[in-house]
Amino acid sequence: MLVSDMQVVDAEANTRQANSSLQEAWHLGCTGRSVEALTLAGEILVDAKARGDDRLAAQCDTDIAWYCFQIGKAELGLTHVRRAIDFWKLTGERKEEAVARAYFGWLLLELGLPEEAIEEATRALDLADKAADPKAQSLATNVIGIIFWCNKQPDRAILMSERSVELARLIGNKTYECWWLINLGGAHSEGGYIARALGQPEQEHKMLVRALELTEQALDIAIEIGDSWAARLCLGNQAEFYSHLGEHEKALQCMVRYRLFQENSYVRDRQQYLYTLGQIYNNSGKFTEALSPLLEAVELIDAGGSFDSYVQIYLYLSQAYEGLGQFDPALEAHKKYHQAYLRNSAESTQRRARLAEIYYETKRFKEVAETESKRAETLEASYRKLQEQTDILANAVYLDALTGLYNRKYLDSRFNPHLSVRPDGA
């Protein structure tokens, strides 16, 4: 086997091994071990870049964006997913670009940028439709549903989330079915909360009961496929729904089950557990019991988490202090709750500025690369033209202008080759 053939075989073997490892990372991310998944995918990314495997690097960047979302590292996820989108767009791979853009939209929503999120999610769905890929369609449709849910439009959220679940079932993807059912349950719960605010208790009860049913379906699948991350989400959500229905004991039972799935949990998960527990105690009038988990959640704020976690912690903490008649700390906690919204608004502006900067830098680097490429092509064309002219002039020395036949100089060069260079290079 030639050396070049051996290099090709080695490259193909490396790519197969890397793809296998990337699948292993995805399995970790689908079974509640997203930190491990992130670490493994990061190692594969470094290796792919070193070997110049740009496609594998883009696949790593795409998956890493999802793991970052799972563990609450949205801004880090943005860095990776932007690179992935640029590559998939360049290569014209619509399905892959659709997936990356769907993650991008989800991360933008996580960072409090709903307008940018819906733009990316809509582009993702358009690409998925053009690629006629039901998996990408399921993901993009789900993200749009979540955006509607978070923007207090439960009816639209439910329609989109139901469609995403249908597509997941169509392709037999249990992981997607589980995750999207959680979001469908959340959309129904939002409808229940809005009904309560409108003074419609029957509608509230109906929507929350449906939310519980859908979340129970998701929990069954999460346990079946071994996804502890999804199981935690399910149980935390169920506890919240039961608490809003006034069934506080059932809510606490959900939190007891929650602890069974806390292995490999993240800061974001721990915060959700603690503030949900505080919320349940508040709703049942047990304000002293609520303080302990909520204060523990406060201590975790600097370690990470999302904007939603931050505001929930301080909202429930202010309610607990108020219930105990401790109005000064209640006011202080409520101020932090209010300040969080103000800061989030300011940070949203900063994030938009950073996104604009990323877009600008990406565009500028592309323009520079295109300019250099055109310059190189122009130089190459000029060189070829000069070479052609040189050959013409060289041949003209040895050709008779009238007959086009070789002249005396050519004959001399054939018999005395050291005197000149022959035009045909023979």
Secondary structure, 3 states (H helix, E strand, C coil): CCHHHHHHHHHHHHHHHHHHHHHHHHHHHCCCCHHHHHHHHHHHHHHHHHHCCHHHHHHHHHHHHHHHHHCCCHHHHHHHHHHHHHHHHHHCCHHHHHHHHHHHHHHHHHCCCHHHHHHHHHHHHHHHHHHCCHHHHHHHHHHHHHHHHHCCCHHHHHHHHHHHHHHHHHCCCHHHHHHHHHHHHHHHHHHHHHHHHCCCHHHHHHHHHHHHHHHHHHHHHHHHHCCHHHHHHHHHHHHHHHHHCCCHHHHHHHHHHHHHHCCCCCHHHHHHHHHHHHHHHHHCCCHHHHHHHHHHHHHCHHHCCCHHHHHHHHHHHHHHHHHCCCHHHHHHHHHHHHHHHHHHHHHHHHHHHHHHHHHHHHHHHHHHHHHHHHHHHHHHHHHHHHHHHHHHHHHHHHECCCCCCECHHHHHHHHCHHHCCCCCCC
